[in-house]
């Protein structure tokens, strides 16, 4: 990937047909956060960022966008990947969204 691309603006958008939030520079996909929305609950099974963009805040933006979307929709959140779990631990303002196993047992 050209080095100029690493300095270009990153856009985050929802791609419901793919079930994920996508991070792009121009038309190039550089990361995504998968989701599965069910009645009242959204599960985030993985967040992926392309290696050249690691450490540049792309995962942070994907997580924040996904959780703000859940908040707007009034959904509870199940973080099903280590990145999202750790990110929520570091951002306590989102902990209230996290569902307990008692609230949704067996919904994984």
C-alpha positions in Angstrom: 0.0 0.0 0.0 1.4 3.4 -0.8 2.8 5.4 2.1 0.5 8.4 1.2 -2.5 6.2 2.0 -1.4 5.8 5.6 -1.7 9.6 6.1 -5.1 9.9 4.3 -8.4 10.3 6.3 -10.1 7.2 7.5 -13.8 6.9 7.2 -16.0 4.5 9.2 -19.3 3.3 7.8 -21.9 0.7 8.6 -22.3 -2.1 6.1 -25.5 -3.9 7.1 -25.3 -6.3 4.1 -21.9 -7.5 5.4 -22.9 -7.2 9.1 -20.0 -5.0 10.0 -18.6 -1.5 10.4 -15.9 -0.8 7.9 -12.8 1.4 8.0 -11.7 2.7 4.7 -9.1 5.1 3.2 -10.8 6.0 -0.1 -12.1 2.8 -1.4 -9.5 0.6 0.3 -10.8 -1.5 3.2 -8.3 -1.2 6.1 -10.4 -2.7 9.0 -13.7 -3.8 10.2 -15.8 -4.7 13.2 -18.2 -7.6 12.6 -21.6 -7.6 14.4 -24.6 -9.7 14.8 -27.8 -7.9 15.8 -30.7 -9.7 17.3 -33.7 -8.6 19.3 -32.3 -6.1 21.8 -28.7 -7.4 21.6 -25.6 -6.9 19.4 -22.6 -9.2 19.5 -19.2 -8.1 18.3 -17.3 -11.3 17.4 -14.2 -9.7 16.0 -12.4 -6.5 15.1 -9.7 -6.7 12.4 -7.3 -4.0 11.3 -4.8 -4.4 8.4 -1.3 -4.7 9.6 0.0 -1.5 8.1 -2.6 0.4 10.1 -2.2 -1.2 13.5 -1.4 1.3 16.3 -3.0 4.2 14.4 -6.4 4.3 16.2 -8.4 2.5 13.6 -9.6 -0.2 16.0 -10.4 2.5 18.5 -12.6 4.3 16.0 -14.3 1.1 15.0 -15.1 0.1 18.6 -16.4 3.6 19.4 -18.5 3.8 16.3 -20.0 0.3 16.9 -20.8 1.1 20.6 -22.3 4.5 19.9 -24.5 2.8 17.2 -25.6 0.2 19.8 -26.4 3.0 22.3 -28.4 4.9 19.7 -30.4 1.8 18.8 -31.0 1.0 22.5 -29.2 -2.4 22.2 -27.3 -4.3 24.9 -23.8 -5.4 23.9 -22.0 -8.7 24.0 -18.3 -8.2 23.3 -17.2 -11.6 22.0 -13.6 -10.8 21.1 -10.7 -9.9 23.3 -10.1 -6.5 21.6 -13.7 -5.3 22.2 -13.7 -6.6 25.8 -10.4 -4.8 26.6 -11.6 -1.6 24.8 -14.7 -1.5 26.9 -12.7 -2.1 30.1 -10.6 0.9 29.2 -13.7 3.1 28.4 -16.0 2.8 31.4 -18.6 5.0 29.8 -19.6 2.0 27.7 -19.8 -0.6 30.4 -23.4 0.0 31.1 -24.2 -1.4 27.6 -22.6 -4.8 28.3 -25.1 -7.6 28.8 -24.6 -10.2 31.5 -25.0 -13.9 30.8 -28.0 -13.9 33.2 -29.8 -11.4 30.9 -29.2 -13.4 27.7 -28.0 -16.9 28.6 -26.9 -19.0 25.6 -27.0 -16.1 23.1 -23.4 -16.4 21.7 
